Amino acid sequence: MIVLPETRSITFAVKFSVERFVVILCLLVISLVLYISLLLLNNNRSQFFKHAISKNKAIWWSLNKKFIIKFQDFDKEFVQQQQQSLESANIVERFLYNNPPNTKNPICSRTNRAQGINLLMILVLSRALNFDYRMAIRSTWGRNIQRNGLQIQTVFFVGTDDSSQYAIRNEQVMFNDVVEVGIPENYPFVSHKELATLQWTRLFCPWTEFIFRADDDILLDTFLLTKYIKHHLYNISEENDGIYGWFRFNNSVHRMDKWAVTRQEYPSKIYPPYTFGIGYLMTNKTCLELVNAAKAPHHAVIRIGDVYITGILRELANVKYFDFIGLDYSYTFYDVLPCDDLFMDNPKLLICMSKLHVGIKGDPDEFFDVWDVILTRQSERNKITSKH
């Protein structure tokens, strides 16, 4: 029998179609098996992770150093157990620091202490990308210089930002005053970052006498600050030892906005008295008491830095609070402040918020302009003092 060419083509096409159908069918079966396996794994993975964490909690935490847990669809019971586990851990011991590499000239030197000079550490929270503003601060109110018998030592604390780590390394080598903390540069971790600065002081500069915590978006008169310390905190009694700032009272806990705190984080409706995070002052003893209190078990850290450090943690540590006597501040949420005029008109003004605070970047010259005003104001004070 002779097979025509057309018949051969049809036979080959049918055979190829059957083979392709079989392949597709096999793939569907494999996909179905994988899908069923994933469903089974999804039902049992909570138990699996519970076992893994209970078996080696240290290894689990090393994989979550950035304090971020992204369990999207785990069961509620498991998530609650993980939160309780984190709250019961010692938060202070989780902090990792990348200090400047110059070990022969550490940030905090004992030289001045040996000479009997009191040390004032200004701990500045800064974003990794704010290099221009750190440069402006180094040349203005953050200069490492002696004033009113105090040696000022300014240290900048930045979080971990992959896009600027190389630049931070270079900055550390050049200026020897930047510490990178192993915490993400995100607002919810501000409290962790702020607490890390206090712990760093205990680890690397435990002999400092006074600590001033500041942000990189403030304009500060360090002449007034050191004068205040000299008159009010030298030889301070235990009754007057605590945190100094501008305290707020009877502030409600926000539940629905940028500053929202859940009832699980903080169940009370009213915060304890706390001061603005723009700047507050404490002694070394107070710093130690705060750090020790943060080591307490079942201790939760809320996301609002000033409320947590100067309010909740302060209350837990039984640390007293005091308002700055005779010192003012100018604060804003939205509007640009004429800080140069404010400093010139108000001799009691200690802090004014820069344009950076309201989101206007790229103008670090404001720090130099205002510092010129502060220097002029101080020169006039000196003239008055010399006449008397």
C-alpha positions as CSV (number, residue, x, y, z in Angstrom):
1,M,0.0,0.0,0.0
2,I,1.4,3.4,-0.9
3,V,1.0,6.1,1.7
4,L,0.5,9.5,0.2
5,P,2.7,12.4,1.5
6,E,-0.4,14.2,2.8
7,T,-1.4,11.2,4.9
8,R,2.1,11.0,6.4
9,S,1.9,14.6,7.4
10,I,-1.4,14.1,9.1
11,T,-0.1,11.0,11.0
12,F,2.9,12.9,12.2
13,A,0.8,15.9,13.4
14,V,-1.6,13.7,15.3
15,K,1.3,11.9,17.0
16,F,3.0,15.2,17.9
17,S,-0.3,16.5,19.4
18,V,-0.7,13.5,21.6
19,E,2.9,13.7,22.9
20,R,2.4,17.4,23.7
21,F,-0.9,16.6,25.4
22,V,0.8,14.0,27.6
23,V,3.6,16.5,28.5
24,I,1.0,19.1,29.5
25,L,-0.9,16.6,31.5
26,C,2.2,15.6,33.4
27,L,3.0,19.2,34.2
28,L,-0.5,19.7,35.5
29,V,-0.2,16.7,37.7
30,I,3.1,17.9,39.0
31,S,1.7,21.3,39.7
32,L,-1.3,19.8,41.5
33,V,1.0,17.8,43.7
34,L,3.2,20.8,44.5
35,Y,0.1,22.9,45.3
36,I,-1.2,20.2,47.7
37,S,2.2,20.0,49.3
38,L,2.3,23.8,49.8
39,L,-1.1,23.7,51.4
40,L,0.1,21.0,53.8
41,L,3.2,23.0,54.5
42,N,1.2,26.1,55.1
43,N,-0.9,24.4,57.7
44,N,2.2,23.1,59.5
45,R,4.7,25.8,59.1
46,S,3.7,27.6,62.4
47,Q,4.6,24.5,64.3
48,F,7.8,24.2,62.3
49,F,9.0,27.7,63.1
50,K,7.9,27.4,66.7
51,H,10.2,24.3,67.0
52,A,13.0,26.1,65.2
53,I,12.8,29.2,67.4
54,S,12.5,27.3,70.7
55,K,15.4,25.1,69.6
56,N,17.8,27.9,68.9
57,K,16.5,31.4,69.6
58,A,19.9,33.0,69.2
59,I,20.3,31.8,65.6
60,W,16.7,33.0,64.8
61,W,17.4,36.4,66.2
62,S,20.7,36.8,64.3
63,L,18.6,36.5,61.1
64,N,16.4,39.3,62.3
65,K,18.9,41.9,63.6
66,K,17.0,44.8,62.0
67,F,14.0,44.2,64.4
68,I,11.7,43.5,61.4
69,I,9.4,40.5,61.4
70,K,7.4,40.0,58.2
71,F,5.1,37.1,59.0
72,Q,2.3,38.0,56.6
73,D,-0.1,35.1,56.9
74,F,0.9,33.2,60.1
75,D,-1.8,32.4,62.5
76,K,-2.5,35.0,65.2
77,E,-1.4,32.8,68.1
78,F,2.1,32.4,66.6
79,V,2.5,36.2,66.0
80,Q,1.5,36.9,69.6
81,Q,4.0,34.4,70.8
82,Q,6.7,36.0,68.8
83,Q,5.9,39.5,70.1
84,Q,6.0,38.2,73.6
85,S,9.3,36.6,72.9
86,L,10.8,39.8,71.6
87,E,9.4,41.8,74.5
88,S,11.0,39.4,77.0
89,A,14.4,39.7,75.4
90,N,17.0,42.3,76.6
91,I,16.6,45.0,74.0
92,V,19.8,46.8,75.0
93,E,22.0,43.8,74.2
94,R,20.7,43.6,70.6
95,F,22.3,46.8,69.5
96,L,25.3,46.6,67.1
97,Y,27.7,49.5,66.6
98,N,30.1,50.3,63.8
99,N,32.5,52.8,65.3
100,P,35.1,54.8,63.4
101,P,38.2,52.6,62.7
102,N,40.7,54.9,64.3
103,T,41.3,53.0,67.5
104,K,44.4,55.1,68.4
105,N,42.2,58.2,68.6
106,P,38.8,57.0,69.9
107,I,35.8,59.3,69.9
108,C,35.8,59.6,73.6
109,S,39.3,60.2,75.0
110,R,40.4,60.1,78.7
111,T,42.9,62.9,78.2
112,N,40.6,65.7,79.3
113,R,39.4,63.6,82.2
114,A,43.0,63.2,83.4
115,Q,43.3,67.0,83.3
116,G,40.2,67.4,85.5
117,I,38.0,68.8,82.7
118,N,34.4,67.8,82.7
119,L,33.1,66.2,79.5
120,L,29.8,67.1,77.8
121,M,28.7,64.5,75.2
122,I,26.3,65.9,72.6
123,L,24.6,62.8,71.1
124,V,23.1,63.8,67.7
125,L,20.5,61.6,66.0
126,S,21.1,62.0,62.3
127,R,20.0,60.4,59.1
128,A,22.8,58.8,57.0
129,L,22.0,61.0,54.0
130,N,22.3,64.3,55.9
131,F,26.1,64.7,55.4
132,D,25.8,68.4,54.6
133,Y,24.0,69.1,57.8
134,R,26.6,67.1,59.9
135,M,29.3,69.2,58.2
136,A,27.4,72.4,59.1
137,I,27.0,71.3,62.7
138,R,30.7,70.4,63.0
139,S,31.5,74.0,62.0
140,T,28.9,75.7,64.3
141,W,27.3,74.5,67.5
142,G,28.8,71.0,67.3
143,R,32.4,72.0,67.5
144,N,34.6,70.0,69.9
145,I,35.8,72.8,72.0
146,Q,36.0,73.9,75.6
147,R,33.3,76.3,76.9
148,N,32.6,77.4,80.4
149,G,34.9,74.7,81.8
150,L,33.3,71.9,79.8
151,Q,34.9,69.9,76.9
152,I,32.2,69.5,74.2
153,Q,32.3,66.2,72.3
154,T,29.8,65.8,69.5
155,V,28.9,62.3,68.2
156,F,26.5,61.6,65.3
157,F,24.5,58.4,65.3
158,V,23.1,57.2,62.0
159,G,21.1,54.1,61.1
160,T,21.8,51.5,58.6
161,D,21.2,52.7,55.0
162,D,22.6,50.5,52.2
163,S,22.6,53.4,49.8
164,S,25.0,55.4,51.9
165,Q,27.1,52.9,53.8
166,Y,30.2,53.5,51.7
167,A,29.9,57.3,52.2
168,I,29.5,56.8,56.0
169,R,32.7,54.7,56.1
170,N,34.6,57.5,54.4
171,E,33.0,60.0,56.8
172,Q,34.1,58.0,59.8
173,V,37.7,57.9,58.6
174,M,37.7,61.7,57.9
175,F,36.0,63.0,61.0
176,N,36.1,60.2,63.6
177,D,32.7,61.2,65.0
178,V,30.1,59.1,63.3
179,V,28.7,55.9,64.8
180,E,26.5,53.6,62.6
181,V,23.9,51.7,64.6
182,G,22.5,48.4,63.2
183,I,19.0,49.8,63.0
184,P,17.0,50.7,59.9
185,E,16.7,54.4,59.0
186,N,12.9,54.4,59.6
187,Y,10.7,56.4,61.9
188,P,9.3,53.3,63.8
189,F,12.8,52.6,65.0
190,V,13.7,56.0,66.3
191,S,13.2,54.9,69.9
192,H,15.6,52.0,69.4
193,K,18.1,54.3,67.9
194,E,17.8,56.8,70.7
195,L,18.1,54.1,73.3
196,A,21.2,52.8,71.4
197,T,22.9,56.2,71.9
198,L,22.6,56.0,75.6
199,Q,23.9,52.4,75.7
200,W,26.8,53.4,73.4
201,T,27.7,56.1,76.0
202,R,27.8,53.5,78.7
203,L,30.0,51.2,76.6
204,F,32.4,53.6,75.0
205,C,32.4,56.8,77.1
206,P,31.3,55.8,80.7
207,W,33.4,58.6,82.2
208,T,31.4,61.5,80.7
209,E,29.8,63.8,83.3
210,F,26.9,65.2,81.2
211,I,24.9,64.1,78.2
212,F,22.8,66.3,75.9
213,R,20.6,64.5,73.4
214,A,19.9,66.5,70.2
215,D,18.7,66.1,66.6
216,D,20.5,67.2,63.5
217,D,17.7,69.6,62.6
218,I,18.1,72.0,65.5
219,L,20.0,75.2,65.9
220,L,21.6,75.3,69.4
221,D,23.3,77.9,71.5
222,T,26.1,75.9,73.2
223,F,27.2,79.0,75.1
224,L,23.9,79.0,77.0
225,L,23.9,75.2,77.4
226,T,27.3,75.0,79.0
227,K,26.5,78.0,81.2
228,Y,23.3,76.3,82.4
229,I,25.2,73.1,83.2
230,K,27.8,75.1,85.1
231,H,25.3,76.9,87.2
232,H,22.7,74.1,87.8
233,L,24.3,70.7,87.4
234,Y,27.8,71.1,88.8
235,N,28.0,69.2,92.1
236,I,24.4,68.3,91.7
237,S,22.6,66.8,94.6
238,E,20.6,63.5,94.3
239,E,17.4,65.5,94.8
240,N,18.0,67.5,91.6
241,D,19.4,64.7,89.5
242,G,17.3,63.7,86.6
243,I,16.3,64.7,83.0
244,Y,16.1,68.4,82.2
245,G,14.0,69.6,79.3
246,W,10.6,71.2,78.5
247,F,8.1,68.7,79.8
248,R,4.6,68.1,78.6
249,F,1.7,66.8,80.8
250,N,-1.5,64.9,80.3
251,N,-0.9,64.1,76.6
252,S,-3.3,61.6,75.1
253,V,-2.0,58.4,73.4
254,H,-2.6,58.6,69.6
255,R,-4.1,55.5,68.0
256,M,-4.7,56.5,64.4
257,D,-2.0,58.8,62.9
258,K,1.7,59.0,62.3
259,W,2.3,58.9,66.1
260,A,-0.1,56.0,66.6
261,V,0.7,53.5,69.4
262,T,-1.3,50.3,69.8
263,R,-3.0,49.3,73.0
264,Q,-0.8,46.3,73.1
265,E,2.3,48.5,73.0
266,Y,1.0,50.9,75.6
267,P,-2.4,50.3,77.1
268,S,-2.8,53.5,79.0
269,K,-4.7,56.5,77.5
270,I,-2.4,59.2,78.9
271,Y,1.4,59.4,78.6
272,P,3.6,60.1,81.6
273,P,5.3,63.5,81.6
274,Y,7.8,63.7,78.8
275,T,9.9,66.3,77.2
276,F,10.4,67.3,73.6
277,G,13.0,65.2,71.8
278,I,14.6,68.3,70.2
279,G,17.0,68.5,73.2
280,Y,17.2,67.3,76.7
281,L,20.0,67.1,79.3
282,M,21.0,64.5,81.9
283,T,23.9,63.4,84.1
284,N,25.9,60.2,83.6
285,K,24.1,58.7,86.6
286,T,20.7,59.3,85.0
287,C,21.9,57.7,81.7
288,L,23.0,54.6,83.6
289,E,19.6,54.3,85.3
290,L,17.7,54.6,82.0
291,V,19.9,51.9,80.4
292,N,19.4,49.6,83.3
293,A,15.7,50.1,83.3
294,A,15.6,49.2,79.6
295,K,17.1,45.8,80.5
296,A,13.9,44.8,82.4
297,P,12.1,41.7,81.2
298,H,8.8,42.1,79.3
299,H,9.8,45.6,78.3
300,A,8.2,47.0,75.2
301,V,9.7,49.9,73.2
302,I,7.1,52.2,71.6
303,R,8.0,54.0,68.4
304,I,7.9,57.6,69.7
305,G,11.4,58.4,70.9
306,D,10.9,61.3,73.2
307,V,7.8,59.8,74.9
308,Y,9.6,56.5,75.4
309,I,13.0,57.7,76.7
310,T,11.9,60.7,78.7
311,G,8.5,59.5,79.7
312,I,7.9,55.8,79.9
313,L,11.4,54.6,80.4
314,R,12.1,57.5,82.8
315,E,9.1,56.5,84.9
316,L,10.2,52.9,84.9
317,A,13.6,53.9,86.1
318,N,12.2,56.2,88.8
319,V,14.2,59.1,87.3
320,K,13.0,62.6,88.2
321,Y,12.3,65.3,85.7
322,F,12.9,69.0,85.7
323,D,12.1,71.9,83.4
324,F,14.9,74.1,82.1
325,I,14.9,77.2,84.2
326,G,15.2,80.4,82.2
327,L,15.7,78.7,78.9
328,D,13.3,78.9,75.9
329,Y,12.8,77.0,72.6
330,S,11.1,77.8,69.3
331,Y,9.3,74.8,67.8
332,T,7.2,74.3,64.7
333,F,5.6,71.4,62.8
334,Y,4.9,73.1,59.5
335,D,6.1,76.7,59.2
336,V,9.6,78.0,58.7
337,L,10.9,79.9,61.7
338,P,13.0,83.1,61.4
339,C,15.6,81.6,63.8
340,D,18.2,84.3,63.2
341,D,15.7,87.0,64.4
342,L,14.5,84.8,67.2
343,F,18.0,84.3,68.6
344,M,18.8,88.0,68.4
345,D,15.5,89.1,70.1
346,N,15.4,86.4,72.8
347,P,18.6,86.1,75.0
348,K,17.1,83.0,76.7
349,L,16.5,81.1,73.5
350,L,18.5,77.8,73.6
351,I,17.0,75.9,70.6
352,C,15.3,76.9,67.4
353,M,14.1,74.4,64.7
354,S,15.8,74.7,61.4
355,K,14.2,74.4,57.9
356,L,15.2,70.8,57.8
357,H,12.7,70.0,60.6
358,V,9.8,71.0,58.3
359,G,11.2,69.0,55.4
360,I,13.1,71.8,53.5
361,K,16.4,70.2,52.6
362,G,19.4,71.6,50.8
363,D,19.9,74.7,52.9
364,P,22.7,74.0,55.5
365,D,23.8,77.6,55.1
366,E,21.1,78.4,57.6
367,F,23.2,76.9,60.3
368,F,26.1,79.3,59.6
369,D,23.8,82.3,59.4
370,V,22.2,81.6,62.7
371,W,25.6,80.7,64.3
372,D,26.9,84.2,63.3
373,V,23.9,85.6,65.2
374,I,24.7,83.4,68.2
375,L,28.3,84.5,68.2
376,T,27.3,88.2,68.0
377,R,24.9,87.7,70.9
378,Q,27.6,86.0,73.0
379,S,30.0,88.8,72.2
380,E,27.5,91.3,73.5
381,R,27.1,89.2,76.7
382,N,30.8,89.2,77.2
383,K,30.9,93.0,76.9
384,I,28.2,93.4,79.5
385,T,30.0,90.9,81.8
386,S,33.3,92.7,81.4
387,K,31.8,96.1,82.4
388,H,30.5,94.6,85.6
